[in-house]
Amino acid sequence: MSFFVKTSKPEDWQNQLAEPNKQWKTGHSAKALAYCWMEAEGFPSSVKRVFQKSEYGVFKDIAFLVGFVEHKVPLLGGIRPSQNDILVLAKNRKDLVVIAVEGKVAEPFGKTVGEWLKIESEGKETRLKFLNKLLQLNQYNLQEIRYQLLHRTASAVIEAKRFNASTALMLVHSFSPNCKWFDDYSNFASLFGITAQWNSIHFAKRIDYVNLYLAWITGEKEYLTR
């Protein structure tokens, strides 16, 4: 069981980071994301615009309920959870919506699955099988896919099931002026038959009773200097 303490300012996010001194810097994603979402008191304008123009009605009347900072989602195999920059619980007129937010500026998505597997362990094999089964990707070669995108998307589905929500969204909120690392996101989205575009929401697939969506949204540039 977990209990959460309410934050009152962006600086409150720093101590929740995996590496507080290293990650909390102006121009980096952790600080930009914190200022952007805290000052918006919910969904930032950049996110709201994409929701409103989406072809999917589930996002048009969405309301922010609560955001969990650096939210950890346990995964089968190994001991390290998937640590979401923000895990948002929202609602529309009919149901709950779970959103796993991954903030980016120039930071990469980390190792590919192939690189991650180079140091073999029983836990890694167990985890990869778990993620493959959960996201129904067993028929694909994942060696060149960024492992972070794989487990971040899985965490959105896992938490949607935990909250009994019928919609899960994995949202990359990028403050990069040139959409750096978008190709990695696009390669991941292609596993679901998606031709990815930025500032768009794409339906990925239905997993049990959960409808999974993916999105890349460009954040407000002014937060790169905060």
JOHUNOR-V33317 format. One record per residue. N is the residue number from 1. RES is the residue in three letters. PSI is psi in whole degrees, 0 to 359 (NA if undefined). NEAR is the number of other ideal C-beta (glycine too) atoms within 10 Angstrom. Layout:
# JOHUNOR-V33317
N,RES,PSI,NEAR  N,RES,PSI,NEAR
This chain:
# JOHUNOR-V33317
1,MET,138,2  2,SER,149,6  3,PHE,146,4  4,PHE,140,10  5,VAL,132,8  6,LYS,138,6  7,THR,149,14  8,SER,345,8  9,LYS,159,10  10,PRO,325,20  11,GLU,340,13  12,ASP,340,14  13,TRP,335,23  14,GLN,313,16  15,ASN,347,10  16,GLN,349,18  17,LEU,155,18  18,ALA,321,11  19,GLU,82,8  20,PRO,314,12  21,ASN,327,8  22,LYS,321,10  23,GLN,337,16  24,TRP,82,17  25,LYS,146,12  26,THR,134,11  27,GLY,356,13  28,HIS,161,18  29,SER,321,23  30,ALA,314,25  31,LYS,318,24  32,ALA,316,28  33,LEU,316,25  34,ALA,311,26  35,TYR,318,22  36,CYS,309,23  37,TRP,326,26  38,MET,317,19  39,GLU,332,13  40,ALA,342,15  41,GLU,44,8  42,GLY,224,15  43,PHE,127,19  44,PRO,163,20  45,SER,322,11  46,SER,323,20  47,VAL,317,26  48,LYS,319,16  49,ARG,317,14  50,VAL,321,20  51,PHE,316,20  52,GLN,326,11  53,LYS,355,12  54,SER,147,18  55,GLU,351,10  56,TYR,116,14  57,GLY,335,11  58,VAL,336,21  59,PHE,349,23  60,LYS,328,13  61,ASP,32,12  62,ILE,143,23  63,ALA,134,11  64,PHE,130,18  65,LEU,303,12  66,VAL,147,11  67,GLY,132,21  68,PHE,117,16  69,VAL,133,23  70,GLU,51,17  71,HIS,124,22  72,LYS,129,16  73,VAL,115,20  74,PRO,142,11  75,LEU,146,20  76,LEU,137,14  77,GLY,127,16  78,GLY,186,13  79,ILE,346,7  80,ARG,128,13  81,PRO,175,13  82,SER,116,22  83,GLN,101,17  84,ASN,136,25  85,ASP,313,25  86,ILE,136,20  87,LEU,113,23  88,VAL,134,25  89,LEU,119,18  90,ALA,179,23  91,LYS,155,15  92,ASN,197,16  93,ARG,339,10  94,LYS,333,11  95,ASP,174,14  96,LEU,151,16  97,VAL,131,26  98,VAL,131,25  99,ILE,120,28  100,ALA,114,27  101,VAL,126,24  102,GLU,112,23  103,GLY,143,23  104,LYS,149,25  105,VAL,267,21  106,ALA,355,14  107,GLU,136,15  108,PRO,172,11  109,PHE,11,19  110,GLY,202,12  111,LYS,150,13  112,THR,165,19  113,VAL,320,19  114,GLY,317,13  115,GLU,320,13  116,TRP,327,19  117,LEU,352,16  118,LYS,321,9  119,ILE,101,7  120,GLU,146,8  121,SER,153,11  122,GLU,325,9  123,GLY,320,14  124,LYS,318,17  125,GLU,319,12  126,THR,316,14  127,ARG,317,21  128,LEU,320,20  129,LYS,320,13  130,PHE,314,15  131,LEU,319,23  132,ASN,314,17  133,LYS,317,12  134,LEU,315,20  135,LEU,1,21  136,GLN,52,16  137,LEU,18,19  138,ASN,334,9  139,GLN,0,7  140,TYR,152,13  141,ASN,116,10  142,LEU,7,21  143,GLN,323,11  144,GLU,4,12  145,ILE,140,20  146,ARG,124,22  147,TYR,324,21  148,GLN,319,19  149,LEU,327,23  150,LEU,309,26  151,HIS,335,25  152,ARG,321,23  153,THR,320,28  154,ALA,321,27  155,SER,326,27  156,ALA,318,30  157,VAL,316,24  158,ILE,313,20  159,GLU,329,23  160,ALA,317,27  161,LYS,322,17  162,ARG,322,10  163,PHE,3,13  164,ASN,40,11  165,ALA,144,22  166,SER,356,18  167,THR,132,23  168,ALA,135,27  169,LEU,128,27  170,MET,114,27  171,LEU,117,23  172,VAL,116,27  173,HIS,99,25  174,SER,129,27  175,PHE,11,24  176,SER,126,18  177,PRO,332,11  178,ASN,24,8  179,CYS,46,16  180,LYS,137,15  181,TRP,11,20  182,PHE,326,18  183,ASP,323,10  184,ASP,318,20  185,TYR,317,24  186,SER,318,16  187,ASN,320,15  188,PHE,314,25  189,ALA,329,21  190,SER,339,13  191,LEU,335,21  192,PHE,13,19  193,GLY,22,10  194,ILE,133,18  195,THR,101,9  196,ALA,144,19  197,GLN,149,13  198,TRP,157,15  199,ASN,41,15  200,SER,150,16  201,ILE,132,20  202,HIS,135,20  203,PHE,129,16  204,ALA,297,22  205,LYS,169,15  206,ARG,124,11  207,ILE,107,16  208,ASP,242,10  209,TYR,6,10  210,VAL,126,19  211,ASN,118,20  212,LEU,133,22  213,TYR,157,24  214,LEU,148,24  215,ALA,145,25  216,TRP,118,25  217,ILE,133,20  218,THR,122,18  219,GLY,170,24  220,GLU,125,18  221,LYS,335,12  222,GLU,341,11  223,TYR,354,23  224,LEU,344,19  225,THR,6,9  226,ARG,NA,14
